[in-house]
């Protein structure tokens, strides 16, 4: 039983890390050092943004999360949806 729980935990953490890494990659690629977004080039990678938004829709903060982790989650939600809307 412990092996199954460990396996599920590893898969979940790997997926979480992969999705966050994907969003960070999008930001690094399409946002310059002054914070300006190249929306035209971002539009070309819209599928990656949509994938991240899909992940966010399936995720909700857990009671075990720290206040900072929950705050970071909601900031990422806000930023990702703002990029999509614009």
C-alpha positions as CSV (number, residue, x, y, z in Angstrom):
1,X,0.0,0.0,0.0
2,X,2.8,2.4,0.8
3,X,4.4,1.8,-2.6
4,X,1.1,2.7,-4.3
5,X,0.7,5.9,-2.3
6,X,4.4,6.8,-2.9
7,X,3.9,6.2,-6.6
8,X,0.8,8.4,-6.8
9,X,2.5,11.1,-4.9
10,X,5.5,11.1,-7.2
11,X,3.3,11.2,-10.3
12,X,1.3,14.1,-8.8
13,X,4.4,16.1,-7.9
14,X,6.0,15.5,-11.3
15,X,2.8,16.7,-13.1
16,X,2.6,19.8,-10.8
17,X,6.3,20.6,-11.4
18,X,6.0,20.0,-15.2
19,X,3.0,22.3,-15.5
20,X,4.6,25.1,-13.4
21,X,7.8,24.7,-15.5
22,X,5.8,25.0,-18.7
23,X,4.2,28.3,-17.5
24,X,7.6,29.6,-16.4
25,X,9.0,28.7,-19.8
26,X,6.2,30.7,-21.5
27,X,6.9,33.7,-19.3
28,X,10.6,33.6,-19.9
29,X,10.1,33.3,-23.6
30,X,7.5,36.0,-24.1
31,X,8.1,38.5,-21.3
32,X,11.1,40.7,-21.4
33,X,13.2,41.9,-18.4
34,X,11.1,45.1,-18.1
35,X,7.9,43.0,-17.8
36,X,6.6,43.7,-21.3
37,X,4.7,40.8,-22.9
38,X,5.1,40.0,-26.6
39,X,1.5,39.0,-27.2
40,X,2.0,38.3,-30.8
41,X,4.6,35.6,-30.2
42,X,2.7,34.3,-27.2
43,X,-0.3,33.7,-29.5
44,X,1.9,31.3,-31.4
45,X,2.3,29.2,-28.3
46,X,-1.3,29.4,-27.2
47,X,-1.6,25.7,-26.9
48,X,0.9,25.6,-24.1
49,X,-1.0,28.4,-22.3
50,X,-4.2,26.5,-22.8
51,X,-2.6,23.4,-21.4
52,X,-1.6,25.3,-18.3
53,X,-5.0,26.8,-17.9
54,X,-6.6,23.3,-18.2
55,X,-4.3,22.2,-15.4
56,X,-5.3,25.1,-13.2
57,X,-9.0,24.3,-13.7
58,X,-8.4,20.8,-12.3
59,X,-6.4,22.1,-9.4
60,X,-7.5,23.7,-6.2
61,X,-5.5,24.7,-3.1
62,X,-5.2,22.0,-0.5
63,X,-5.3,22.6,3.3
64,X,-1.8,21.3,3.6
65,X,-0.4,24.2,1.4
66,X,1.3,27.1,3.1
67,X,-0.1,30.5,2.8
68,X,2.7,31.5,0.4
69,X,2.1,28.5,-1.8
70,X,-1.7,29.2,-2.0
71,X,-1.0,32.9,-2.7
72,X,1.4,31.9,-5.5
73,X,-1.2,29.6,-7.0
74,X,-3.8,32.4,-7.2
75,X,-1.3,34.8,-8.6
76,X,-0.4,32.3,-11.3
77,X,-4.2,31.8,-12.0
78,X,-4.7,35.5,-12.3
79,X,-1.6,36.0,-14.6
80,X,-2.4,33.0,-16.8
81,X,-6.0,34.0,-17.4
82,X,-5.0,37.7,-18.0
83,X,-2.5,36.6,-20.7
84,X,-5.3,34.5,-22.3
85,X,-7.9,37.3,-22.2
86,X,-5.5,39.9,-23.7
